[in-house]
Amino acid sequence: MADAADGTEVITLGGGCFWCLEAVMQQLDGVEAAVPGYAGGQRPNPSYQQVCSGATGHAEVVQVSFDPRSLSLTDLLKVFFAAHDPTQLNRQGNDVGTQYRSVIFWHSEAQRDVARDVIAALEASGKLSGPVVTELSPAPPFYAAEPYHHDYFSNNAMQPYCQLVVEPKVMGTRRNFPELVRRS
């Protein structure tokens, strides 16, 4: 499943607002990069405003580069599913539209298979309010978001959205997955 000569893997995940998912993924031991961006639409190199309109078909995503020797894809996906509601179709809370859909853009068939296994286990757990609607698709072109979106939570932690939406997801990850969080 390695994507690079150094053994790192890349997977592209969408679970609502990319500010939330980026902040959650950045704190995991073994994550080397979490880059917010857009994937899964028709327009090359879309802008944030175009994606927010819902007209491009893109999802807000985070492209995660990780070392599978430090963080398994199974554990990474468990955190991903805990950080958003995979039973909500084309929305996360008050964020509504296809750009906020739950999606896993896999970069290898092995990643697809792991994702299917994690979803099956999650559905069998009985902990969800409904079926998982997360889209599983081969990775399309990825377009990095504008620079002001990168490290958004780190740079804007006092903004109301960050305090009310992003921070609880970050803290939930620290509380629920302490063994996966990077030691400072």
N, C-alpha and C positions, 0 to 999 in steps of 0.2 A: 503494500500500500504506500510505499514511500514515493513522494513526489519530487524530491530533490536528492542530489548526490550526497548531501550530508545526513540523509535519513529523515528529514522533516516531512510532514504531510501538510496538505492544504485542503480545507473543506470550507464551503461557503454556506452560511446559515442566515435565515431570516426568521425573526420572531417578534414582529412589531417594530417599534422605533429602534433604529440602529444605535442610538446613543446608549440605550439600556444594555443591549447585547454586547457592545464593545466594552463597556465598563465591567460587566460580569466576566467576560472572557479574559480581559487583561490581568485579572487577579489570579488566574489559575497557573499553578506551577507546571511548566512544560509548554505554555503558550508563548511563542516567540514574537508574534505580531497578531493584532486584531485590527483590520483595516475596514472602516465603514465605506459602503458604496452601494452600487445598484447592479442588479442582475435579473435576467429573466424577461426582459422586455424587447420591444422591436426597434427602438431608436438608439443609434450608436451615441455613446458619450452624453447621456442626458444630464440635465441640470437638476438640482434639488427641486426647484419650482416645477419643472416638467414632470418629475416623478410624483410629487405631491398632488398634481392635478389628476392623477390616475390614468391619464391618457397614454402613457408610454408602455404600460404593462410590466414595468420593472417592480421589483420588491426592494425595500430597504434591507440590505444584508450586511453581514460582517464576514470578510474573508479571513479565516483563522489559520495561521501557520503554527504548527505544534510539533513537538518531539514525542512520538509515540512510545519512546523508551521511558519518558517521564510522566506522560499522561495518555492513557488509552483513549481511543475514539469512543469506546463505550462510556467511559466516565465523562468525557467531554460532552457527549450527547445527553447524558443524564442531567448534567448542569443546564444544558440548553433547554431541555424540556421543563425543568423546574423554574427557569427564568421567564417563561411565558406560558400562556394557556393554549396548548395545541388543539383544543376542541373548538376554538373560535374561528370561524371561516371569515377570512378577509378582514380581520380586525384584531385589535388588542385593546380592551377597555374602551376608552373614548377615541382611540385612533382607529378610524374606519376607512377601508378601501383596500384594493388588491395590493397596494404597495406595502401593507402591513401584514400580509399573509404569512403563515407559518410554512417554511420551506427549507428543505435540505437539498442543496445542489452538490451532489457527490462528484468526486474527481476520479473515482475508480469503482469497478464493480464490487470490490471487497468493501469499500466504504458503504455502498448501497446496501449490501448484505448485512453489515453491522447495524445500519440505521433501521432496516426492517426488523431485525432481532430486538433492538431496543424498543421500538414502537410496539411490537407484539407483547413484550414483557410489561410495558407500561399499560397497555389496554387490559392485559390479564390481571393486573394488580387490583383492579376495582377502585382505584383512587381518583378516577377522572369523572367528570360530570357528563361525559358523552364520548363518542368515538373520536379518535385522533384524525384530524383533517390535514395534517402536515403533508405538503406536496413533496414527493421524492422525484428529482429530475437530474439528468446529467448536467454538469456545470456548463452554463453558457458563458459568453464573454462577461467579464467583471469590469466595472468602471468605478474607480475610486471616487469617493465623494469629495466635494470641495474641501480645501484645507481647514476651514473653520469648524468642520464636523469632527475632525480627528481629535482624539483625547477630549471629547466634549465635556464629559462629566468631570474629569480632572481640572479642566479649565473654567468650569462654570458651576461648581458644586453648590453655590448659594442661590442659583436661580430656582424659582418655585417648582418648575417641572422636574428639575434634577432632584430636589429635596423630596417631592411628593411621589415621583414615579421611579426614577433611576436608583436613588439611594436605598429604598427598601429592597430592590432586587439584588443590589450589591451586598447588602447586609444579610439577606436571606441566603445567599450563596455562602457567605462566610460562616453562617450559623449551621446550615444543612450539609455543607461539604468541607469542613475544616481541614480534612486530610488532603484536599486537592488545592487549597489556597496557598499561594506562594508565601514563603516566610520572608519577612522584611529584613 
